[in-house]
């Protein structure tokens, strides 16, 4: 991810809107809700982090959770 200015990233993450709070914390919210399966798996639509690498990791984690789907007992 490129350097973020006060409110907007220079290189957006497709499907996510990134912003900085008044306190300087980075937040991202997914533009489209996850489907029901992804939500049941625990995918969160909004994440936050202290810095850019942390925000990228948080987004990647949520996309990974959504792709895996719910864990079922066997």
C-alpha positions as CSV (number, residue, x, y, z in Angstrom):
1,X,0.0,0.0,0.0
2,X,1.3,3.4,-0.8
3,X,1.6,6.3,1.7
4,X,-1.7,7.5,3.0
5,X,-2.4,11.2,3.3
6,X,-4.7,12.6,5.9
7,X,-7.8,11.0,4.5
8,X,-7.2,9.0,1.3
9,X,-4.8,6.3,0.1
10,X,-2.7,7.0,-3.0
11,X,-3.3,3.4,-4.1
12,X,-6.7,2.1,-3.0
13,X,-7.2,-1.6,-2.1
14,X,-9.9,-2.8,-4.6
15,X,-13.3,-3.2,-2.9
16,X,-12.2,-1.4,0.3
17,X,-12.6,2.3,1.4
18,X,-9.7,3.4,3.6
19,X,-9.8,6.4,5.9
20,X,-8.0,7.9,8.8
21,X,-9.8,8.8,12.0
22,X,-9.4,12.2,13.8
23,X,-7.1,10.4,16.2
24,X,-4.9,9.1,13.3
25,X,-6.0,5.5,13.4
26,X,-6.4,3.8,10.0
27,X,-9.8,2.2,9.2
28,X,-11.0,0.3,6.2
29,X,-14.6,-0.8,5.3
30,X,-15.5,-3.2,2.6
31,X,-17.6,-1.6,-0.1
32,X,-19.9,-4.6,-0.4
33,X,-21.1,-6.7,2.4
34,X,-19.8,-10.3,2.6
35,X,-22.3,-13.0,1.8
36,X,-24.0,-14.9,4.6
37,X,-21.5,-17.8,4.5
38,X,-18.6,-15.4,5.0
39,X,-20.3,-13.6,7.8
40,X,-21.0,-16.9,9.6
41,X,-17.3,-17.7,9.2
42,X,-16.5,-14.5,11.1
43,X,-15.5,-12.1,8.3
44,X,-15.7,-8.5,9.4
45,X,-16.6,-5.7,7.0
46,X,-14.7,-3.0,8.9
47,X,-11.2,-3.3,10.3
48,X,-8.7,-0.9,11.8
49,X,-4.9,-0.8,12.5
50,X,-2.2,1.5,13.8
51,X,-0.3,1.6,10.5
52,X,-0.5,0.7,6.8
53,X,1.1,-2.7,7.0
54,X,-1.3,-3.6,9.9
55,X,-4.3,-2.5,7.9
56,X,-3.2,-4.5,4.9
57,X,-2.9,-7.6,7.1
58,X,-6.3,-7.0,8.7
59,X,-7.9,-6.7,5.3
60,X,-6.1,-9.8,4.0
61,X,-7.2,-11.8,7.1
62,X,-10.9,-10.9,6.6
63,X,-10.7,-11.8,2.9
64,X,-9.1,-15.1,3.9
65,X,-11.8,-15.9,6.5
66,X,-14.5,-15.1,3.9
67,X,-12.9,-17.4,1.3
68,X,-12.6,-20.3,3.8
69,X,-16.2,-20.2,4.9
70,X,-17.5,-21.6,8.2
71,X,-15.6,-24.3,10.0
72,X,-17.8,-27.4,10.5
73,X,-17.2,-30.2,12.9
74,X,-16.7,-33.7,11.5
